[in-house]
């Protein structure tokens, strides 16, 4: 986790002189860029401070995927962010935005990082129209702070962003989404407006209450998951939902992967689902005379298709051979009855336990959450989740797999002591196995000695489009250069 960007006095604090030389792990000045940007380090700092934002020297705690920036800026408004970007443009400084610093170790290391722009002081909730179920907030507001304000009105932003300092802007930049994506969607589905500052200092707005737009682009969708490579998010508006008064979790434990999938990969149930479906729940899911090994994917499909309407279906598994825990969340009217109906619907997987509190692992990523962790993201079509999990098991490494089973977006944590050859073989092997399924494996975080052995992003079909968008929004390659696939 990075340094606490919102800590300390907001104005007038001493901010250190320009960092001299090349910090350990940071940028090594070379050629004309070094001459242009750093011929007078003190002049660059003076120009940055002239924006009104606090500027301080960076330290090891500010590292971005191992690269230490020269300075950290702490702006308090969209206007100050824009002024900082204009200075960066004039001096050819590369800038990387950050919120709470909880995911600074994710993604590729930037090619260069002169200025880390912390948004934690952009911490105002600008508007909460509770009657319209809409909130507009600055990017540095933490998930906890926003949840507290909305809860007072009986409302919530249904992103399930992990606690611990994650900010609104950081959740958007990394496309974070939690268990309830099955019912409510992801950040890009709940986002209805966004304000961003582009590399040249232009302020652009899209969505609700448009002041200035970038013609032809949906900024919200472009900036979600962009890792700061297109600009800096400073404000966002979201669609809200009422907080459910009743929530019930139903949890079952399945056997290990050797019992899941039939030779044809069907993953069908051993026993009929029904026989006629529970009362009021519609027809049984799948043919009543089908036999075959039980698989998490078939179970998730049955739950998602049933009229019990779960809000989430999550998986927790100690690979390669441990049992699999599957838990489903039911919210709202008749949550108790719907949770109990699962026992009748998929009794072949039982017994199911019903509880009023989430399992301890619910919504938590399987990794440590700090630099040095080895964390990957596995995405496949939901019907292929069993085969994707078997691909993980086939590598033979101890791993923790956790995530949204019904959406088949899973996180895989490997031990920190995993060796380089083993890591490379794991990544390439799983990628080879899931590619024919329409899936992909991304390395979210890994120590440099592991990350350099593989392409973190793997094959990306939309790469030509991504290049065109990058050239349109950041032709000078000053915004988080190199953080995305193929060095974008």
N, C-alpha and C positions, 0 to 999 in steps of 0.2 A: 504494500500500500504506500502511496506517495505521501509527501509532507502534508500537514493540515493547512490547506490553502486559505481557509476562512479564519484561521486563528490570528491572534495578535491585534494590535490597534489598527484602525482602518486608515487613518491619515496621520502624517507627520512622523511615522516611525522611521528609524534609521535604516536605510536599505543598503548598505555596503557598496563598495566601489565595483567597477567592472572586473569580472573574473579575467585574470591575465592568462596567457598561454592557452594550452588545450587541456581541459579538465580530464581526469581519468575517465575513460569510457565515453568521452564526449566527442566533439567535432575537431578534427585536425584541419586547421586552415590550409587551403591550398590554392595556388594560382590567383586569378583576378578576383574571385569571390572573396578570398581572405583580404586582399588589398582593399576592396570596396567596402566590405562590411566592418572590418576590424582594424583598419589603419589607425583609427583613433577610438579605442574602446570606450574611453571616457566620454567622447562625443556621442557615441551611440547610446550610452546610458543616459546622457543628458537629454537626448532627443526622446527617448522612451519615457523618461520622467516628465517631460514636457506635456505628455498626454493627460496628466493628472492621476494616472494609476501609480500605485506603489510598485517599485522595482527593487528586487533584492537579488543577491547572488544565489545561484542554484547550488545544491549539494547532492550527495549520493541518494538521499531520499526522494529526490525529484526525477530520478532516472526514468526514461521512457524505453521500456524493453531493453534496458541495459545501457542506454545512451544518456549521458548526463548533459542537460542543457547548460548554457552560459548564464542565463538570467531567468528569473520568474517574475511575471507581471500579475498584479492582483487588481484588475479593474472592478469598478462598482456600477457600471452602467453600459448599455449598448453603445453609447457615444464614446466612452473611453475605449471600448474594444475596437471600435472603428478607427479611432485615432492611433491606437497601437498598430493596427494593420497597415495604416498609411505610412507609418514610420518604417515598418518592416519592408514594405514595398520599395521605399526610397533607398533603403540600405541593403536590400537583398538578404534579409534575415529570414530564416525558416522558423515558422511558429507551429507549436503543437498545443491544442487546447486540452484541458483536463478539468474534471469536476471534483469529485471526492478523491480521485487518485486510486480508486479500488481496482481499476482495470488497466492501469498504465503499463503493466507488464504483458498485456495481451497484444497480439498482432506482431508484424515484422518490426524490427528496429528501424527508426527513421534514418534516412540517408544523412541527414544533418538536423540538428535541433538547437537553434540559437536561443529561442525564447519559448518558455512554457507559460501559457496563458491560463491561469487558474480562474475558474468562474464561481468559486464558492461565495464570493461577496455579492454576486448577483442573486440574492437570496430572498427576494420579495414575491409574495403571492399578489399579483396585480389586480385580479378580479375573480370573484367566485359568484357566478350567477346560479345559485342553487335551484331556482325555479326552472332554469333551462338546462340543468345538469351539465354545466360547462365551467371549467376553471382555466384561467390564464396566469402563467407563472414564469418567473425568471428561471434561467437554466441551472443556477446554482442551488436551488431549493432541494433539500434532501428528501428522499422518499419518506422518511419518518416524519419530518416536519409537515409535509403535504398531507400525509395520512391523518395526522392529528387534527389539522384544520378541517378537513373534509368530514371526518368522523363526527365532529360536533354537529354537522348538518345531516347525519345519517347517510353520507355518500362516500364513494371511494373511487380511486383510479385503479381499475382492475388489471394492473400490470404484474402484480406480485414481485416487484423488484426486490432483491435481497436487501436486508437492512445492513447497517454498518457504514453509513456515509455515502451510499450511492446517490447521485443527483439526477434530476430530471434530464439535464443535457447529456450526462454520461450514459443514462439508460437509452436515450435515443441514438447517440453516436455509435453505441455498440449493439444496438437492436436487442436489448435485453427484454426478455419476457419470461414469465413464470408459468406455473401449472395451469392456470385458467385460460391459457391461450385457446384451448379447445372451445370454450364458450364465448369468450369476449374478443378473441383475436390478439394480435401483437401491438406493439407501439404504433406502427404505421396505420393500424386500423382504428386506434383510439385518438390519434392526432388529428386535429381539425385546423390548426393554424401554427405557423412557425415564423420566427424572426431570426435571420442569420446575418453575419458579417462576412463578406467575401474577402479574398486575399488582397484586393486593392483598397479595402476599407468601405466599399459600398454596402449599405444596409438594405437588405431585401426581405420582403414579407410575402407570405403566401397563406392562403386559407382565410379564416375568419378575419373581418375588419382589415382588409387589404389596404395598405398605404402605398407600397411600391412592390411590384412583382417582377420576376424574371420571366419574360414572355416565353410561353411554350414549355415550361418546366413545372412539375409538381415538387416544390422544394421539400415538403415534408417527407415524401417517399425517397427522394434522392439523398437526403441527409441522414435518414435513419439507416444505421449500419455503415456510415461512411468513415468512421474512425478519424474524424477531423481532417480528412483529405480534401474537402471541398470548401470549408469555411468553418466559422465558429457559431454554434447555436447559442443565442442569448435569451430567447423567449419561446414559449410553446403554449398552445391551447389544446385542451383535451376534452373529449366527451366522457362524462362520468356515469356511474351506475349507483342505484341505492344499495346500501349495505344490507345483505341478507340477514334477517333476524335469526335464522336457524341454519346451521351447517352440520352435516354428518359425513364422516369418513368411513368407508367400508374397506377392509383390508384382508387380503388372502395371501397365502404363501404357496407358490408353485414349485415343482421340482426343477432340477437343473436342466441345462440345454440338451443333454442326451435324450431327454424324454419329450422334446417339443415337437419336432418337425418330421412329418412323414417323408418318405423318399421323394415324393413329388413336390415337397416344399409347401404343402397346403397348410400345415399347422392346425388341423381341424380338431374339434372336440372329441374326446373318447365317448361321451354319453350325449344323448339328445339334450338340446336346450329347450326345456319345456316341461312336460310333453306338449302342452298346448299354450305355453307362455303363461306367466302369472296373471292373475285377474287384473284386467284393466291395462295390461302392458302390451297388448297386441299379439301378433303371431310370433311363434318361436323364431329365433335367428338361426338360419341354416337348416338343412335337411334333417329331419328327426332321426333318420336311420344312418347318418354319417358316423363313422368311427375313425379314430386316428389319434395320435398323441396330442395332448393339450399344449397349446403355445400361447405366450403372452399376447402376440399379435391378434390371434383369433379371439381371445378374451376381450381385448381392448375394442375390437371391431364390434363384438356383441354388445358391449356396454354402450359404445358410442351410437349404435344404430337403434338401441331400445328406447322405448318411450319413458324410461326412467330419467333420461336427460342429465347425465352427470356433467358437472362443470369442468372436471379434470379427471384424467386417468394417468397416474404416475407409476413409475417403476424404480425399484432400488435393487441392485444386484451386485454381489461380490463375485466377479468373474475370476477364473474361467469355469468353475464347476459348482459354485454354491447355489442354493435355492434363490428363487426370485420372489420378491415381495411386490405385489400390485395393490395400489390403493386408489379408490375413486371418491371424489367429493360430490356431494349432493347439497344444493342450496335451495332456499325458498320454501314455497308452499309444499306441504306433505313431504318434506325432506326425510323425515323418519320412515314413513311408509315406503318411499322410493328406495331408500338405503336397504331396508329389510327385504324389499322385493328382489334385490340382486341375488339373494340366496336361492330363490326359486328360479331366477332367470339363468344363472350359470352355476347351478349347484354342483356340477361335476368338478368344479375347481375349489369347492368349499373345504372346510367351513370358513365363512367370512365373519370378521369381527366388526361390529359397528361401534363407533365412538364419537363423542362430541368435540374431540380435539384432534388435530392433525398428528400423524406420526412424526417423531422427532426429526426425521430426515427430510420432511416435506418442504419443497421449495428451496432447498439448500444444494448448491453445487457440490459435487463430490471432492473437489480439490481443496487445497489449503487456503486458497484465496490470497496468497502472498507470492512475491517473486521467488522463483525456484520451483514452483509447482509445475507438474506436467499434466495439462488439461487439453482434451480434444473434444470436438463437437461432431457428432455423427447424425446425419440426416438421410432418411430413406422414405419412400412411400410407406404409409402405415401398414399396408398389407405385407410388406417385406421385412418388418421389424424383427421377426424371429430369425430369418436368415442373416440379417445384419448382426444380431447378437451372437449367433453361432460363428460368424466370421471373427468376432472379438475373442470368443472362447478358443477358436482354433489356433490362435497365436500362442496360447499357453502362458501368457504373462498375467500376474495378479493385477486386477484392475477393479475399480469401483465404477459402476455404470448407473447413472441416475438421470431422470428427466421425464418428458411428456411422452408416454407410450402411445396414446391415441393419435398424437400429432407426429410421432416418430422423430422427435428432436431430442437427442440424448447426449449427455456429457459423459466422457470417459476420462477418469483420472488414473494415471499410472504412478507407480512409486517414484519418489524423487531420485532414488539411486539407480533407476533404470539405465543400463549401459547404452552407449551410442549405437552399436550394431543392432542390439535388440530393439531399440526404439525405431530405427529406420526400417527394420524388417516388419515390425508391427504396423507402422503407418502404410508402407507400400502394400503389405499383404491385405490389410482391411480394405484399402482403396481398390485393389484389384477385385476383391470379392463383391463389393457393393456397387461398383460402377455399372455392371450389367443390370442391376436392380433399379438404376436411376438414382443412386445415392451418392453421397460424398462425405469425406472425412476432412476436417479442418483442424490444424494445430492452433489452438487459441493461445496457449502459453507453454513455454518450455525454456529451460536454461539454454544459453547460447551454444554450449557444446553439443546439445541435442538438436536444437532448432536448425543449425547450419547443415545438418545431414539430410534434410528433406525440404521440399517446397511446402511451407506452412499451409498455403491455400489450396494447393493441388490444381488440377485442371478447372478452369472457369470458362464456361461457354459464353458468358456475356462480356468477355474481356474487350472486344472491339468497341462495344458501346460504352463500357466504363472508361476506356481511353478517351473517347470523344467527349464525354462529360467532364473528365478531368481537364482536358485541354480548354474546354469552354469556361470552366469556373476558376481554374488555377493554372494558366498557361506558363507562369514563371516557376511552377513547382516549389512554392514556398509553404504550402499547407501540409504538414505531416508527410513530407515526401517519402515514398517508399513503404508506407505502412500497410498498403493493401496488396492484392495479388499482382504478380509481375512487376513489383516495385512502383505501383501507382501511388 
